[in-house]
Amino acid sequence: METFTYGGKEYDVSWESKDTRHGGPFDRGSADSYYGRTYEPHYFIGGTHTSPKITEEQMTKDEIMAYAAGYEYNEIHGDKKDWG
């Protein structure tokens, strides 16, 4: 299991883990960083753009922290879309 610690919480960043599920807060944070988008906490109940979107105003503190962790994880690892 590969992990990433952010804000005192450990996230399982293994492929298809509960923490990194497609559409979830960690996934959306890392995707926003990857595509060079601004920090805007959100996630999807199910799959990305195929289920209801939850915005920051609707998110719990833990969900916002998971989004931030995903964003920071990708920023640290420098995995960015090459728009080349």
Contact map, one row per residue, 1 for C-alpha under 8 A:
111000000001110000000000000000000000000000000000000000000000000000000000000000000000
111100000001110000000000000000000000000000000000000000000000000000000000000000000000
111110000111110000000000000000000000000000000000000000000000000000000000000000000000
011111000111100000000000000000000000000000000000000000000000000000000000100000000000
001111111110000000000000000000000000000000000000000000000000000000001000000000000000
000111111110000000000000000000000000000000000000000000000000000000001000000000000000
000011111000000000000000000000000000000000000000000000000000000010001000000000000000
000011111100000000000000000000000000000000000000000000000000000000000000000000000000
000011111110000000000000000000000000000000000000000000000000000000000000000000000000
001111011111000000000000000000000000000000000000000000000000000000000000000000000000
001111001111100000100000000000000000000000000000000000000000000000000000000000000000
111100000111110011110000000000000000000000000000000000000000000000000000000000000000
111100000011111010110000000000000000000000000000000000000000000000000000000000000000
111000000001111110010000000000000000000000000000000000000000000000000000000000000000
000000000000111110010000000000000000000000000000000000000000000000000000000000000000
000000000000011111011100000000000000000000000000000000000000000000000000000000000000
000000000001111111111000000000000000000000000000000000000000000000000000000000000000
000000000001000111111000000000000000000000000000000000000000000000000000000000000000
000000000011100011111001010000000000000000000000000000000000000000000000000000000000
000000000001111111111101111000000000000000000000000000000000000000000000000000000000
000000000000000111111111011000000000000000000000000000000000000000000000000000000000
000000000000000100011111001100000000000000000111000000000000000000000000000000000000
000000000000000000001111101100000000000000111111000000000000000000000000000000000000
000000000000000000111111111100000000000000111100000000000000000000000000000000000000
000000000000000000010011111110000000000011110000000000000000001101100100000000000000
000000000000000000111001111111000000000000000000000000000000000001111110000000000000
000000000000000000011111111111100000000000000000000000000000000000100100000000000000
000000000000000000000111111111110000000011100000000000000000000000100110000000000000
000000000000000000000000111111111000001111000000000000000000000001111111000000000000
000000000000000000000000011111111100000000000000000000000000000000101111111000000000
000000000000000000000000001111111110000000000000000000000000000000000010000000000000
000000000000000000000000000111111111111000000000000000000000000000000010000000000000
000000000000000000000000000011111111111000000000000000000000000000000011011000010000
000000000000000000000000000001111111100000000000000000000000000000000000011000111000
000000000000000000000000000000111111100000000000000000000000000000000000000000011000
000000000000000000000000000000011111110000000000000000000000000000000000000000011000
000000000000000000000000000000011111111000000000000000000000000000000000000000000000
000000000000000000000000000000011001111100000000000000000000000000000000000000000000
000000000000000000000000000010011000111110000000000000000000000000000010000000000000
000000000000000000000000000010000000011111000000000000010000000000000000000000000000
000000000000000000000000100110000000001111100000000000110000000100110000000000000000
000000000000000000000000100110000000000111110000000011110010000100100000000000000000
000000000000000000000011100100000000000011111001000011100000000000000000000000000000
000000000000000000000011100000000000000001111111101111000000000000000000000000000000
000000000000000000000011000000000000000000111110001111000000000000000000000000000000
000000000000000000000111000000000000000000011111011100000000000000000000000000000000
000000000000000000000110000000000000000000011111111000000000000000000000000000000000
000000000000000000000110000000000000000000110111111000000000000000000000000000000000
000000000000000000000000000000000000000000010011111110000000000000000000000000000000
000000000000000000000000000000000000000000000111111100000000000000000000000000000000
000000000000000000000000000000000000000000011111111110000000000000000000000000000000
000000000000000000000000000000000000000000011100111111000000000000000000000000000000
000000000000000000000000000000000000000001111000101111100000000000000000000000000000
000000000000000000000000000000000000000001111000000111110110000000000000000000000000
000000000000000000000000000000000000000011100000000011111110000000000000000000000000
000000000000000000000000000000000000000111000000000001111110000100000000000000000000
000000000000000000000000000000000000000000000000000000111110000000000000000000000000
000000000000000000000000000000000000000000000000000001111111000000000000000000000000
000000000000000000000000000000000000000001000000000001111111101100000000000000000000
000000000000000000000000000000000000000000000000000000000111111100000000000000000000
000000000000000000000000000000000000000000000000000000000011111110000000000000000000
000000000000000000000000000000000000000000000000000000000001111111000000000000000000
000000000000000000000000100000000000000000000000000000000011111111100000000000000000
000000000000000000000000100000000000000011000000000000010011111111110000000000000000
000000100000000000000000000000000000000000000000000000000000111111111000000000000000
000000000000000000000000110010000000000000000000000000000000011111111100000000000000
000000000000000000000000111111000000000011000000000000000000001111111110000000000000
000000000000000000000000010010000000000010000000000000000000000111111111000000000000
000011100000000000000000010011000000000000000000000000000000000011111111100000000000
000000000000000000000000111111000000000000000000000000000000000001111111110000000000
000000000000000000000000010111111000001000000000000000000000000000111111111000000000
000000000000000000000000000011001000000000000000000000000000000000011111111100000000
000100000000000000000000000001000000000000000000000000000000000000001111111110000000
000000000000000000000000000001001100000000000000000000000000000000000111111111100000
000000000000000000000000000001001100000000000000000000000000000000000011111111100000
000000000000000000000000000000000000000000000000000000000000000000000001111111000000
000000000000000000000000000000000000000000000000000000000000000000000000111111100000
000000000000000000000000000000000000000000000000000000000000000000000000011111110000
000000000000000000000000000000000100000000000000000000000000000000000000011011111000
000000000000000000000000000000001111000000000000000000000000000000000000000001111100
000000000000000000000000000000000111000000000000000000000000000000000000000000111110
000000000000000000000000000000000000000000000000000000000000000000000000000000011111
000000000000000000000000000000000000000000000000000000000000000000000000000000001111
000000000000000000000000000000000000000000000000000000000000000000000000000000000111
